[in-house]
């Protein structure tokens, strides 16, 4: 049987993420002052974490605590419906729950504003199956390096 090379389009999960991103953008545009925007964005992020299933929620709570402690300069917000942390308005890093795209592990990802450069190639995402004290230390070090 011949393989089909036809494009099937976005998955339901990808379409849902895009819709969440559009809703996040509309909501942010309606907010008042910068302080109001930041406070509401943080509330939205914490509410999104609270909605997660047990394993993802526990990891997201720990990741949030580590990131906000290690880099208080970052602004918590939602990005495509995921907890994210921005520097100067650009998303630096994000937590993607395993359930988001039906993956077998959660992901801590970094976008290009993160200064993690290491020669010609470096990791920009990390699989998370649990957040141990050692993992917390590594996350803190990565985030601090990404900001500096």
N, CA, C and O atoms as CSV, one atom per row, in Angstrom:
chain,resi,resn,atom,element,x,y,z
A,1,UNK,N,N,0.840,-1.175,0.000
A,1,UNK,CA,C,0.000,0.000,0.000
A,1,UNK,C,C,0.885,1.238,0.000
A,1,UNK,O,O,1.845,1.320,0.767
A,2,UNK,N,N,0.570,2.183,-0.842
A,2,UNK,CA,C,1.365,3.408,-0.970
A,2,UNK,C,C,1.126,4.321,0.214
A,2,UNK,O,O,0.009,4.417,0.722
A,3,UNK,N,N,2.194,4.999,0.654
A,3,UNK,CA,C,2.071,5.954,1.748
A,3,UNK,C,C,1.462,7.251,1.230
A,3,UNK,O,O,1.744,7.675,0.109
A,4,UNK,N,N,0.644,7.864,2.036
A,4,UNK,CA,C,0.034,9.133,1.666
A,4,UNK,C,C,0.861,10.277,2.227
A,4,UNK,O,O,1.219,10.275,3.405
A,5,UNK,N,N,1.158,11.237,1.397
A,5,UNK,CA,C,1.910,12.403,1.832
A,5,UNK,C,C,1.011,13.613,1.981
A,5,UNK,O,O,1.497,14.744,2.008
A,6,UNK,N,N,-0.288,13.397,2.077
A,6,UNK,CA,C,-1.197,14.530,2.183
A,6,UNK,C,C,-1.150,15.097,3.593
A,6,UNK,O,O,-1.001,14.376,4.580
A,7,UNK,N,N,-1.281,16.400,3.646
A,7,UNK,CA,C,-1.260,17.112,4.920
A,7,UNK,C,C,-2.610,16.952,5.598
A,7,UNK,O,O,-3.645,17.248,5.001
A,8,UNK,N,N,-2.607,16.494,6.818
A,8,UNK,CA,C,-3.834,16.244,7.573
A,8,UNK,C,C,-4.279,17.449,8.384
A,8,UNK,O,O,-5.370,17.426,8.955
A,9,UNK,N,N,-3.476,18.497,8.455
A,9,UNK,CA,C,-3.838,19.675,9.236
A,9,UNK,C,C,-3.382,19.565,10.678
A,9,UNK,O,O,-2.687,18.623,11.061
A,10,UNK,N,N,-3.787,20.545,11.466
A,10,UNK,CA,C,-3.409,20.576,12.870
A,10,UNK,C,C,-4.217,19.557,13.661
A,10,UNK,O,O,-5.357,19.252,13.313
A,11,UNK,N,N,-3.619,19.035,14.725
A,11,UNK,CA,C,-4.344,18.129,15.605
A,11,UNK,C,C,-5.344,18.927,16.429
A,11,UNK,O,O,-5.265,20.154,16.497
A,12,UNK,N,N,-6.263,18.243,17.042
A,12,UNK,CA,C,-7.243,18.919,17.903
A,12,UNK,C,C,-6.535,19.662,19.027
A,12,UNK,O,O,-6.949,20.762,19.394
A,13,UNK,N,N,-5.471,19.077,19.581
A,13,UNK,CA,C,-4.735,19.711,20.664
A,13,UNK,C,C,-4.035,20.975,20.187
A,13,UNK,O,O,-4.006,21.976,20.902
A,14,UNK,N,N,-3.468,20.937,18.976
A,14,UNK,CA,C,-2.805,22.114,18.425
A,14,UNK,C,C,-3.814,23.235,18.150
A,14,UNK,O,O,-3.538,24.402,18.424
A,15,UNK,N,N,-4.981,22.876,17.608
A,15,UNK,CA,C,-6.021,23.883,17.362
A,15,UNK,C,C,-6.493,24.495,18.676
A,15,UNK,O,O,-6.718,25.703,18.751
A,16,UNK,N,N,-6.644,23.668,19.715
A,16,UNK,CA,C,-7.063,24.180,21.026
A,16,UNK,C,C,-6.016,25.139,21.587
A,16,UNK,O,O,-6.370,26.169,22.161
A,17,UNK,N,N,-4.734,24.816,21.428
A,17,UNK,CA,C,-3.663,25.692,21.915
A,17,UNK,C,C,-3.694,27.033,21.189
A,17,UNK,O,O,-3.495,28.080,21.806
A,18,UNK,N,N,-3.940,27.004,19.890
A,18,UNK,CA,C,-4.017,28.257,19.129
A,18,UNK,C,C,-5.217,29.097,19.576
A,18,UNK,O,O,-5.121,30.321,19.666
A,19,UNK,N,N,-6.329,28.447,19.849
A,19,UNK,CA,C,-7.511,29.178,20.336
A,19,UNK,C,C,-7.233,29.793,21.695
A,19,UNK,O,O,-7.616,30.933,21.957
A,20,UNK,N,N,-6.562,29.035,22.565
A,20,UNK,CA,C,-6.209,29.570,23.888
A,20,UNK,C,C,-5.300,30.783,23.749
A,20,UNK,O,O,-5.457,31.766,24.473
A,21,UNK,N,N,-4.360,30.717,22.829
A,21,UNK,CA,C,-3.442,31.838,22.616
A,21,UNK,C,C,-4.212,33.074,22.156
A,21,UNK,O,O,-3.955,34.180,22.632
A,22,UNK,N,N,-5.140,32.893,21.246
A,22,UNK,CA,C,-5.942,34.025,20.767
A,22,UNK,C,C,-6.769,34.621,21.908
A,22,UNK,O,O,-6.881,35.841,22.018
A,23,UNK,N,N,-7.346,33.771,22.754
A,23,UNK,CA,C,-8.116,34.257,23.901
A,23,UNK,C,C,-7.221,35.004,24.872
A,23,UNK,O,O,-7.604,36.053,25.389
A,24,UNK,N,N,-6.023,34.471,25.126
A,24,UNK,CA,C,-5.067,35.135,26.016
A,24,UNK,C,C,-4.715,36.520,25.494
A,24,UNK,O,O,-4.653,37.482,26.260
A,25,UNK,N,N,-4.484,36.621,24.181
A,25,UNK,CA,C,-4.123,37.903,23.573
A,25,UNK,C,C,-5.269,38.906,23.689
A,25,UNK,O,O,-5.036,40.073,24.007
A,26,UNK,N,N,-6.490,38.474,23.438
A,26,UNK,CA,C,-7.652,39.364,23.544
A,26,UNK,C,C,-7.836,39.836,24.979
A,26,UNK,O,O,-8.104,41.011,25.228
A,27,UNK,N,N,-7.689,38.909,25.920
A,27,UNK,CA,C,-7.854,39.256,27.325
A,27,UNK,C,C,-6.792,40.254,27.766
A,27,UNK,O,O,-7.096,41.206,28.485
A,28,UNK,N,N,-5.553,40.046,27.342
A,28,UNK,CA,C,-4.465,40.957,27.699
A,28,UNK,C,C,-4.696,42.342,27.126
A,28,UNK,O,O,-4.379,43.342,27.770
A,29,UNK,N,N,-5.239,42.409,25.935
A,29,UNK,CA,C,-5.484,43.704,25.297
A,29,UNK,C,C,-6.552,44.512,26.028
A,29,UNK,O,O,-6.541,45.742,25.972
A,30,UNK,N,N,-7.470,43.839,26.710
A,30,UNK,CA,C,-8.553,44.526,27.423
A,30,UNK,C,C,-8.155,44.985,28.826
A,30,UNK,O,O,-8.881,45.765,29.442
A,31,UNK,N,N,-7.036,44.524,29.333
A,31,UNK,CA,C,-6.632,44.871,30.697
A,31,UNK,C,C,-6.230,46.328,30.788
A,31,UNK,O,O,-5.881,46.953,29.786
A,32,UNK,N,N,-6.283,46.871,32.017
A,32,UNK,CA,C,-5.965,48.280,32.260
A,32,UNK,C,C,-4.489,48.561,32.355
A,32,UNK,O,O,-3.754,48.382,31.384
A,33,UNK,N,N,-4.045,49.004,33.526
A,33,UNK,CA,C,-2.657,49.420,33.738
A,33,UNK,C,C,-1.705,48.226,33.654
A,33,UNK,O,O,-2.130,47.071,33.671
A,34,UNK,N,N,-0.426,48.526,33.565
A,34,UNK,CA,C,0.593,47.479,33.517
A,34,UNK,C,C,0.546,46.614,34.775
A,34,UNK,O,O,0.702,45.395,34.701
A,35,UNK,N,N,0.332,47.245,35.925
A,35,UNK,CA,C,0.250,46.488,37.180
A,35,UNK,C,C,-0.963,45.569,37.174
A,35,UNK,O,O,-0.883,44.422,37.614
A,36,UNK,N,N,-2.094,46.080,36.671
A,36,UNK,CA,C,-3.298,45.249,36.565
A,36,UNK,C,C,-3.060,44.078,35.625
A,36,UNK,O,O,-3.466,42.951,35.907
A,37,UNK,N,N,-2.400,44.353,34.509
A,37,UNK,CA,C,-2.115,43.304,33.527
A,37,UNK,C,C,-1.249,42.212,34.140
A,37,UNK,O,O,-1.521,41.024,33.962
A,38,UNK,N,N,-0.211,42.614,34.860
A,38,UNK,CA,C,0.699,41.649,35.466
A,38,UNK,C,C,-0.001,40.817,36.529
A,38,UNK,O,O,0.181,39.601,36.590
A,39,UNK,N,N,-0.800,41.469,37.369
A,39,UNK,CA,C,-1.512,40.755,38.435
A,39,UNK,C,C,-2.530,39.771,37.850
A,39,UNK,O,O,-2.649,38.639,38.318
A,40,UNK,N,N,-3.253,40.208,36.836
A,40,UNK,CA,C,-4.251,39.323,36.232
A,40,UNK,C,C,-3.585,38.185,35.463
A,40,UNK,O,O,-4.083,37.059,35.472
A,41,UNK,N,N,-2.479,38.462,34.807
A,41,UNK,CA,C,-1.757,37.418,34.085
A,41,UNK,C,C,-1.256,36.348,35.053
A,41,UNK,O,O,-1.312,35.155,34.754
A,42,UNK,N,N,-0.768,36.783,36.210
A,42,UNK,CA,C,-0.304,35.816,37.220
A,42,UNK,C,C,-1.472,34.994,37.744
A,42,UNK,O,O,-1.341,33.784,37.928
A,43,UNK,N,N,-2.627,35.641,37.989
A,43,UNK,CA,C,-3.822,34.902,38.439
A,43,UNK,C,C,-4.249,33.882,37.384
A,43,UNK,O,O,-4.602,32.751,37.717
A,44,UNK,N,N,-4.216,34.280,36.127
A,44,UNK,CA,C,-4.579,33.360,35.042
A,44,UNK,C,C,-3.637,32.159,35.007
A,44,UNK,O,O,-4.076,31.022,34.836
A,45,UNK,N,N,-2.335,32.419,35.169
A,45,UNK,CA,C,-1.350,31.353,35.168
A,45,UNK,C,C,-1.603,30.380,36.321
A,45,UNK,O,O,-1.596,29.165,36.125
A,46,UNK,N,N,-1.824,30.913,37.507
A,46,UNK,CA,C,-2.073,30.053,38.671
A,46,UNK,C,C,-3.374,29.263,38.515
A,46,UNK,O,O,-3.457,28.112,38.944
A,47,UNK,N,N,-4.383,29.876,37.905
A,47,UNK,CA,C,-5.644,29.169,37.653
A,47,UNK,C,C,-5.432,28.040,36.660
A,47,UNK,O,O,-6.008,26.963,36.815
A,48,UNK,N,N,-4.611,28.271,35.640
A,48,UNK,CA,C,-4.323,27.233,34.640
A,48,UNK,C,C,-3.595,26.065,35.298
A,48,UNK,O,O,-3.890,24.906,35.007
A,49,UNK,N,N,-2.656,26.363,36.175
A,49,UNK,CA,C,-1.947,25.303,36.897
A,49,UNK,C,C,-2.927,24.513,37.758
A,49,UNK,O,O,-2.859,23.285,37.806
A,50,UNK,N,N,-3.836,25.206,38.434
A,50,UNK,CA,C,-4.812,24.541,39.305
A,50,UNK,C,C,-5.725,23.606,38.526
A,50,UNK,O,O,-6.232,22.636,39.088
A,51,UNK,N,N,-5.944,23.879,37.244
A,51,UNK,CA,C,-6.807,23.030,36.406
A,51,UNK,C,C,-6.137,21.733,35.968
A,51,UNK,O,O,-6.816,20.810,35.519
A,52,UNK,N,N,-4.822,21.650,36.092
A,52,UNK,CA,C,-4.079,20.489,35.590
A,52,UNK,C,C,-4.361,19.255,36.429
A,52,UNK,O,O,-4.757,19.349,37.590
A,53,UNK,N,N,-4.150,18.093,35.814
A,53,UNK,CA,C,-4.239,16.833,36.540
A,53,UNK,C,C,-3.168,16.767,37.607
A,53,UNK,O,O,-2.224,17.556,37.594
A,54,UNK,N,N,-3.306,15.843,38.521
A,54,UNK,CA,C,-2.440,15.777,39.702
A,54,UNK,C,C,-0.943,15.834,39.398
A,54,UNK,O,O,-0.248,16.705,39.920
A,55,UNK,N,N,-0.433,14.925,38.568
A,55,UNK,CA,C,1.014,14.859,38.332
A,55,UNK,C,C,1.521,16.137,37.669
A,55,UNK,O,O,2.529,16.700,38.096
A,56,UNK,N,N,0.829,16.595,36.630
A,56,UNK,CA,C,1.236,17.819,35.948
A,56,UNK,C,C,1.141,19.027,36.874
A,56,UNK,O,O,2.025,19.884,36.869
A,57,UNK,N,N,0.076,19.098,37.668
A,57,UNK,CA,C,-0.120,20.235,38.567
A,57,UNK,C,C,1.003,20.329,39.588
A,57,UNK,O,O,1.540,21.411,39.826
A,58,UNK,N,N,1.357,19.211,40.187
A,58,UNK,CA,C,2.423,19.204,41.195
A,58,UNK,C,C,3.729,19.693,40.579
A,58,UNK,O,O,4.436,20.503,41.179
A,59,UNK,N,N,4.051,19.204,39.382
A,59,UNK,CA,C,5.287,19.655,38.728
A,59,UNK,C,C,5.200,21.136,38.362
A,59,UNK,O,O,6.156,21.883,38.571
A,60,UNK,N,N,4.060,21.561,37.818
A,60,UNK,CA,C,3.901,22.963,37.410
A,60,UNK,C,C,4.007,23.895,38.615
A,60,UNK,O,O,4.604,24.967,38.512
A,61,UNK,N,N,3.442,23.506,39.744
A,61,UNK,CA,C,3.545,24.326,40.963
A,61,UNK,C,C,4.992,24.472,41.395
A,61,UNK,O,O,5.427,25.566,41.756
A,62,UNK,N,N,5.747,23.371,41.360
A,62,UNK,CA,C,7.160,23.427,41.763
A,62,UNK,C,C,7.979,24.247,40.766
A,62,UNK,O,O,8.817,25.059,41.159
A,63,UNK,N,N,7.730,24.029,39.476
A,63,UNK,CA,C,8.453,24.783,38.451
A,63,UNK,C,C,8.161,26.273,38.612
A,63,UNK,O,O,9.071,27.097,38.531
A,64,UNK,N,N,6.894,26.619,38.839
A,64,UNK,CA,C,6.526,28.026,39.040
A,64,UNK,C,C,7.279,28.615,40.233
A,64,UNK,O,O,7.840,29.707,40.142
A,65,UNK,N,N,7.287,27.893,41.341
A,65,UNK,CA,C,7.969,28.390,42.540
A,65,UNK,C,C,9.464,28.579,42.288
A,65,UNK,O,O,10.047,29.583,42.699
A,66,UNK,N,N,10.074,27.618,41.617
A,66,UNK,CA,C,11.512,27.703,41.347
A,66,UNK,C,C,11.826,28.879,40.426
A,66,UNK,O,O,12.750,29.650,40.686
A,67,UNK,N,N,11.053,29.013,39.350
A,67,UNK,CA,C,11.326,30.083,38.381
A,67,UNK,C,C,11.117,31.452,39.002
A,67,UNK,O,O,11.947,32.342,38.818
A,68,UNK,N,N,10.020,31.642,39.739
A,68,UNK,CA,C,9.765,32.965,40.316
A,68,UNK,C,C,10.777,33.310,41.401
A,68,UNK,O,O,11.076,34.484,41.621
A,69,UNK,N,N,11.305,32.297,42.079
A,69,UNK,CA,C,12.331,32.539,43.091
A,69,UNK,C,C,13.690,32.811,42.445
A,69,UNK,O,O,14.419,33.709,42.867
A,70,UNK,N,N,14.020,32.027,41.419
A,70,UNK,CA,C,15.340,32.145,40.782
A,70,UNK,C,C,15.458,33.395,39.918
A,70,UNK,O,O,16.543,33.958,39.776
A,71,UNK,N,N,14.334,33.826,39.339
A,71,UNK,CA,C,14.384,34.980,38.429
A,71,UNK,C,C,13.147,35.851,38.621
A,71,UNK,O,O,12.236,35.831,37.794
A,72,UNK,N,N,13.115,36.623,39.722
A,72,UNK,CA,C,11.946,37.466,39.985
A,72,UNK,C,C,11.704,38.536,38.923
A,72,UNK,O,O,10.636,39.148,38.901
A,73,UNK,N,N,12.663,38.768,38.055
A,73,UNK,CA,C,12.509,39.742,36.981
A,73,UNK,C,C,11.545,39.233,35.898
A,73,UNK,O,O,11.021,40.027,35.116
A,74,UNK,N,N,11.314,37.935,35.851
A,74,UNK,CA,C,10.416,37.368,34.842
A,74,UNK,C,C,8.958,37.612,35.213
A,74,UNK,O,O,8.595,37.614,36.390
A,75,UNK,N,N,8.137,37.816,34.204
A,75,UNK,CA,C,6.711,38.076,34.389
A,75,UNK,C,C,5.919,36.821,34.056
A,75,UNK,O,O,5.955,36.364,32.914
A,76,UNK,N,N,5.202,36.250,35.027
A,76,UNK,CA,C,4.368,35.078,34.736
A,76,UNK,C,C,3.199,35.458,33.834
A,76,UNK,O,O,2.603,36.523,33.993
A,77,UNK,N,N,2.877,34.586,32.891
A,77,UNK,CA,C,1.745,34.795,31.992
A,77,UNK,C,C,1.390,33.482,31.307
A,77,UNK,O,O,2.114,32.495,31.438
A,78,UNK,N,N,0.299,33.469,30.591
A,78,UNK,CA,C,-0.051,32.297,29.795
A,78,UNK,C,C,0.452,32.504,28.371
A,78,UNK,O,O,0.481,33.623,27.859
A,79,UNK,N,N,0.843,31.413,27.754
A,79,UNK,CA,C,1.321,31.422,26.381
A,79,UNK,C,C,0.809,30.150,25.723
A,79,UNK,O,O,1.228,29.050,26.085
A,80,UNK,N,N,-0.085,30.289,24.769
A,80,UNK,CA,C,-0.759,29.144,24.151
A,80,UNK,C,C,-1.400,28.250,25.211
A,80,UNK,O,O,-1.421,27.026,25.078
A,81,UNK,N,N,-1.920,28.878,26.258
A,81,UNK,CA,C,-2.582,28.140,27.328
A,81,UNK,C,C,-1.633,27.434,28.280
A,81,UNK,O,O,-2.063,26.602,29.079
A,82,UNK,N,N,-0.348,27.754,28.209
A,82,UNK,CA,C,0.648,27.130,29.081
A,82,UNK,C,C,1.258,28.175,30.007
A,82,UNK,O,O,1.402,29.335,29.621
A,83,UNK,N,N,1.620,27.773,31.230
A,83,UNK,CA,C,2.347,28.689,32.105
A,83,UNK,C,C,3.665,29.093,31.447
A,83,UNK,O,O,4.430,28.245,30.988
A,84,UNK,N,N,3.914,30.394,31.411
A,84,UNK,CA,C,5.120,30.893,30.771
A,84,UNK,C,C,5.662,32.068,31.564
A,84,UNK,O,O,4.979,32.629,32.421
A,85,UNK,N,N,6.897,32.428,31.264
A,85,UNK,CA,C,7.577,33.486,32.004
A,85,UNK,C,C,8.308,34.359,30.989
A,85,UNK,O,O,9.146,33.883,30.223
A,86,UNK,N,N,7.970,35.645,31.002
A,86,UNK,CA,C,8.466,36.563,29.982
A,86,UNK,C,C,9.502,37.526,30.550
A,86,UNK,O,O,9.486,37.865,31.733
A,87,UNK,N,N,10.389,37.947,29.682
A,87,UNK,CA,C,11.392,38.958,29.984
A,87,UNK,C,C,11.229,40.050,28.939
A,87,UNK,O,O,11.364,39.800,27.741
A,88,UNK,N,N,10.938,41.264,29.399
A,88,UNK,CA,C,10.717,42.394,28.491
A,88,UNK,C,C,9.640,42.087,27.452
A,88,UNK,O,O,9.757,42.462,26.286
A,89,UNK,N,N,8.587,41.394,27.902
A,89,UNK,CA,C,7.445,41.104,27.037
A,89,UNK,C,C,7.594,39.892,26.141
A,89,UNK,O,O,6.637,39.517,25.463
A,90,UNK,N,N,8.767,39.263,26.113
A,90,UNK,CA,C,8.984,38.090,25.267
A,90,UNK,C,C,9.086,36.840,26.136
A,90,UNK,O,O,9.792,36.832,27.144
A,91,UNK,N,N,8.377,35.785,25.740
A,91,UNK,CA,C,8.389,34.545,26.520
A,91,UNK,C,C,9.781,33.937,26.480
A,91,UNK,O,O,10.320,33.625,25.419
A,92,UNK,N,N,10.340,33.780,27.668
A,92,UNK,CA,C,11.674,33.214,27.830
A,92,UNK,C,C,11.583,31.701,28.008
A,92,UNK,O,O,12.319,30.943,27.376
A,93,UNK,N,N,10.658,31.271,28.889
A,93,UNK,CA,C,10.518,29.845,29.143
A,93,UNK,C,C,9.063,29.523,29.456
A,93,UNK,O,O,8.266,30.408,29.767
A,94,UNK,N,N,8.734,28.229,29.366
A,94,UNK,CA,C,7.351,27.798,29.571
A,94,UNK,C,C,7.313,26.371,30.086
A,94,UNK,O,O,8.261,25.603,29.921
A,95,UNK,N,N,6.193,26.035,30.714
A,95,UNK,CA,C,5.935,24.672,31.180
A,95,UNK,C,C,4.801,24.109,30.340
A,95,UNK,O,O,3.714,24.684,30.280
A,96,UNK,N,N,5.060,22.989,29.698
A,96,UNK,CA,C,4.031,22.310,28.914
A,96,UNK,C,C,3.679,21.016,29.627
A,96,UNK,O,O,4.525,20.133,29.771
A,97,UNK,N,N,2.441,20.900,30.072
A,97,UNK,CA,C,2.025,19.686,30.773
A,97,UNK,C,C,2.016,18.513,29.809
A,97,UNK,O,O,1.874,18.690,28.600
A,98,UNK,N,N,2.169,17.323,30.350
A,98,UNK,CA,C,2.118,16.120,29.520
A,98,UNK,C,C,0.753,15.991,28.852
A,98,UNK,O,O,0.654,15.532,27.715
A,99,UNK,N,N,-0.291,16.394,29.556
A,99,UNK,CA,C,-1.648,16.265,29.024
A,99,UNK,C,C,-1.918,17.225,27.873
A,99,UNK,O,O,-2.809,16.970,27.063
A,100,UNK,N,N,-1.177,18.314,27.781
A,100,UNK,CA,C,-1.431,19.345,26.770
A,100,UNK,C,C,-1.497,18.759,25.362
A,100,UNK,O,O,-2.416,19.058,24.600
A,101,UNK,N,N,-0.520,17.927,25.026
A,101,UNK,CA,C,-0.485,17.305,23.697
A,101,UNK,C,C,-0.428,15.781,23.807
A,101,UNK,O,O,0.069,15.096,22.913
A,102,UNK,N,N,-0.947,15.271,24.918
A,102,UNK,CA,C,-1.008,13.825,25.170
A,102,UNK,C,C,0.374,13.173,25.056
A,102,UNK,O,O,0.535,12.122,24.435
A,103,UNK,N,N,1.357,13.823,25.669
A,103,UNK,CA,C,2.730,13.323,25.664
A,103,UNK,C,C,2.975,12.451,26.896
A,103,UNK,O,O,2.170,12.437,27.827
A,104,UNK,N,N,4.061,11.744,26.890
A,104,UNK,CA,C,4.358,10.884,28.042
A,104,UNK,C,C,5.121,11.615,29.141
A,104,UNK,O,O,5.350,11.054,30.213
A,105,UNK,N,N,5.518,12.869,28.886
A,105,UNK,CA,C,6.209,13.661,29.896
A,105,UNK,C,C,5.898,15.139,29.710
A,105,UNK,O,O,5.541,15.579,28.617
A,106,UNK,N,N,6.037,15.890,30.783
A,106,UNK,CA,C,5.905,17.347,30.727
A,106,UNK,C,C,7.207,17.909,30.163
A,106,UNK,O,O,8.221,17.214,30.098
A,107,UNK,N,N,7.165,19.174,29.758
A,107,UNK,CA,C,8.337,19.796,29.159
A,107,UNK,C,C,8.582,21.177,29.757
A,107,UNK,O,O,7.646,21.953,29.948
A,108,UNK,N,N,9.833,21.474,30.049
A,108,UNK,CA,C,10.266,22.827,30.367
A,108,UNK,C,C,11.005,23.306,29.137
A,108,UNK,O,O,12.068,22.786,28.796
A,109,UNK,N,N,10.433,24.310,28.463
A,109,UNK,CA,C,11.020,24.779,27.220
A,109,UNK,C,C,11.530,26.202,27.338
A,109,UNK,O,O,11.057,26.986,28.160
A,110,UNK,N,N,12.508,26.518,26.497
A,110,UNK,CA,C,13.087,27.854,26.448
A,110,UNK,C,C,12.984,28.375,25.017
A,110,UNK,O,O,13.241,27.640,24.063
A,111,UNK,N,N,12.613,29.623,24.875
A,111,UNK,CA,C,12.545,30.263,23.566
A,111,UNK,C,C,13.851,30.997,23.279
A,111,UNK,O,O,14.736,31.062,24.132
A,112,UNK,N,N,13.965,31.543,22.081
A,112,UNK,CA,C,15.231,32.133,21.670
A,112,UNK,C,C,15.725,33.325,22.497
A,112,UNK,O,O,16.927,33.588,22.469
A,113,UNK,N,N,14.880,34.065,23.232
A,113,UNK,CA,C,15.463,35.102,24.101
A,113,UNK,C,C,16.320,34.526,25.238
A,113,UNK,O,O,17.121,35.246,25.833
A,114,UNK,N,N,16.154,33.231,25.539
A,114,UNK,CA,C,16.938,32.596,26.603
A,114,UNK,C,C,18.392,32.483,26.169
A,114,UNK,O,O,18.702,31.979,25.089
A,115,UNK,N,N,19.248,32.949,27.011
A,115,UNK,CA,C,20.678,32.942,26.688
A,115,UNK,C,C,21.333,31.645,27.182
A,115,UNK,O,O,22.141,31.646,28.111
A,116,UNK,N,N,20.958,30.554,26.536
A,116,UNK,CA,C,21.499,29.246,26.894
A,116,UNK,C,C,22.550,28.778,25.885
A,116,UNK,O,O,22.976,27.624,25.919
A,117,UNK,N,N,22.959,29.662,25.006
A,117,UNK,CA,C,23.882,29.316,23.936
A,117,UNK,C,C,25.105,28.567,24.472
A,117,UNK,O,O,25.688,28.941,25.489
A,118,UNK,N,N,25.474,27.498,23.757
A,118,UNK,CA,C,26.630,26.697,24.126
A,118,UNK,C,C,27.232,26.138,22.836
A,118,UNK,O,O,26.966,24.999,22.452
A,119,UNK,N,N,28.035,26.948,22.186
A,119,UNK,CA,C,28.624,26.527,20.919
A,119,UNK,C,C,27.589,26.577,19.800
A,119,UNK,O,O,26.747,27.475,19.754
A,120,UNK,N,N,27.664,25.603,18.903
A,120,UNK,CA,C,26.793,25.569,17.729
A,120,UNK,C,C,25.476,24.854,17.998
A,120,UNK,O,O,24.577,24.896,17.159
A,121,UNK,N,N,25.338,24.188,19.164
A,121,UNK,CA,C,24.122,23.416,19.448
A,121,UNK,C,C,23.912,23.307,20.956
A,121,UNK,O,O,24.861,23.059,21.699
A,122,UNK,N,N,22.656,23.495,21.412
A,122,UNK,CA,C,22.343,23.376,22.837
A,122,UNK,C,C,20.879,22.995,22.984
A,122,UNK,O,O,20.081,23.237,22.079
A,123,UNK,N,N,20.520,22.402,24.117
A,123,UNK,CA,C,19.116,22.025,24.322
A,123,UNK,C,C,18.254,23.261,24.591
A,123,UNK,O,O,18.686,24.210,25.246
A,124,UNK,N,N,17.032,23.224,24.073
A,124,UNK,CA,C,16.083,24.310,24.306
A,124,UNK,C,C,14.828,23.799,25.003
A,124,UNK,O,O,13.934,24.587,25.315
A,125,UNK,N,N,14.745,22.492,25.254
A,125,UNK,CA,C,13.600,21.912,25.966
A,125,UNK,C,C,14.091,20.712,26.770
A,125,UNK,O,O,15.024,20.009,26.381
A,126,UNK,N,N,13.426,20.507,27.906
A,126,UNK,CA,C,13.816,19.433,28.810
A,126,UNK,C,C,12.581,18.645,29.226
A,126,UNK,O,O,11.574,19.231,29.624
A,127,UNK,N,N,12.653,17.335,29.139
A,127,UNK,CA,C,11.567,16.470,29.577
A,127,UNK,C,C,11.553,16.437,31.100
A,127,UNK,O,O,12.602,16.372,31.740
A,128,UNK,N,N,10.351,16.481,31.673
A,128,UNK,CA,C,10.192,16.412,33.130
A,128,UNK,C,C,9.233,15.270,33.477
A,128,UNK,O,O,8.098,15.228,33.003
A,129,UNK,N,N,9.709,14.354,34.304
A,129,UNK,CA,C,8.826,13.296,34.789
A,129,UNK,C,C,8.513,13.479,36.274
A,129,UNK,O,O,7.511,12.975,36.780
A,130,UNK,N,N,9.387,14.209,36.954
A,130,UNK,CA,C,9.144,14.613,38.336
A,130,UNK,C,C,10.084,15.761,38.666
A,130,UNK,O,O,11.105,15.952,38.006
A,131,UNK,N,N,9.729,16.521,39.693
A,131,UNK,CA,C,10.567,17.656,40.096
A,131,UNK,C,C,11.128,17.356,41.480
A,131,UNK,O,O,10.480,17.583,42.502
A,132,UNK,N,N,12.352,16.840,41.478
A,132,UNK,CA,C,13.072,16.515,42.707
A,132,UNK,C,C,13.889,17.731,43.121
A,132,UNK,O,O,13.990,18.683,42.348
A,133,UNK,N,N,14.478,17.731,44.316
A,133,UNK,CA,C,15.356,18.840,44.701
A,133,UNK,C,C,16.504,19.063,43.705
A,133,UNK,O,O,16.888,20.204,43.448
A,134,UNK,N,N,17.050,17.974,43.145
A,134,UNK,CA,C,18.125,18.113,42.160
A,134,UNK,C,C,17.603,18.777,40.887
A,134,UNK,O,O,18.285,19.617,40.301
A,135,UNK,N,N,16.396,18.402,40.456
A,135,UNK,CA,C,15.788,18.998,39.269
A,135,UNK,C,C,15.505,20.485,39.528
A,135,UNK,O,O,15.718,21.321,38.651
A,136,UNK,N,N,15.031,20.805,40.723
A,136,UNK,CA,C,14.779,22.208,41.078
A,136,UNK,C,C,16.059,23.030,40.955
A,136,UNK,O,O,16.034,24.140,40.424
A,137,UNK,N,N,17.173,22.493,41.440
A,137,UNK,CA,C,18.454,23.198,41.347
A,137,UNK,C,C,18.847,23.424,39.890
A,137,UNK,O,O,19.327,24.497,39.523
A,138,UNK,N,N,18.638,22.403,39.071
A,138,UNK,CA,C,18.992,22.517,37.652
A,138,UNK,C,C,18.101,23.538,36.951
A,138,UNK,O,O,18.584,24.327,36.139
A,139,UNK,N,N,16.797,23.528,37.261
A,139,UNK,CA,C,15.877,24.502,36.672
A,139,UNK,C,C,16.292,25.913,37.069
A,139,UNK,O,O,16.352,26.804,36.222
A,140,UNK,N,N,16.579,26.119,38.346
A,140,UNK,CA,C,16.992,27.441,38.822
A,140,UNK,C,C,18.244,27.915,38.086
A,140,UNK,O,O,18.321,29.067,37.659
A,141,UNK,N,N,19.215,27.028,37.943
A,141,UNK,CA,C,20.461,27.400,37.258
A,141,UNK,C,C,20.198,27.726,35.789
A,141,UNK,O,O,20.754,28.691,35.264
A,142,UNK,N,N,19.365,26.939,35.123
A,142,UNK,CA,C,19.041,27.197,33.721
A,142,UNK,C,C,18.330,28.532,33.544
A,142,UNK,O,O,18.648,29.297,32.634
A,143,UNK,N,N,17.368,28.805,34.414
A,143,UNK,CA,C,16.593,30.041,34.310
A,143,UNK,C,C,17.499,31.247,34.572
A,143,UNK,O,O,17.433,32.242,33.851
A,144,UNK,N,N,18.339,31.159,35.601
A,144,UNK,CA,C,19.255,32.268,35.883
A,144,UNK,C,C,20.206,32.499,34.716
A,144,UNK,O,O,20.490,33.641,34.354
A,145,UNK,N,N,20.689,31.423,34.136
A,145,UNK,CA,C,21.578,31.539,32.971
A,145,UNK,C,C,20.823,32.130,31.778
A,145,UNK,O,O,21.368,32.954,31.044
A,146,UNK,N,N,19.581,31.711,31.586
A,146,UNK,CA,C,18.770,32.182,30.465
A,146,UNK,C,C,18.506,33.678,30.559
A,146,UNK,O,O,18.466,34.368,29.541
A,147,UNK,N,N,18.325,34.181,31.777
A,147,UNK,CA,C,18.031,35.597,32.000
A,147,UNK,C,C,19.287,36.448,31.815
A,147,UNK,O,O,19.225,37.550,31.272
A,148,UNK,N,N,20.410,35.932,32.266
A,148,UNK,CA,C,21.667,36.696,32.198
A,148,UNK,C,C,22.260,36.515,30.857
A,148,UNK,O,O,23.323,37.066,30.572
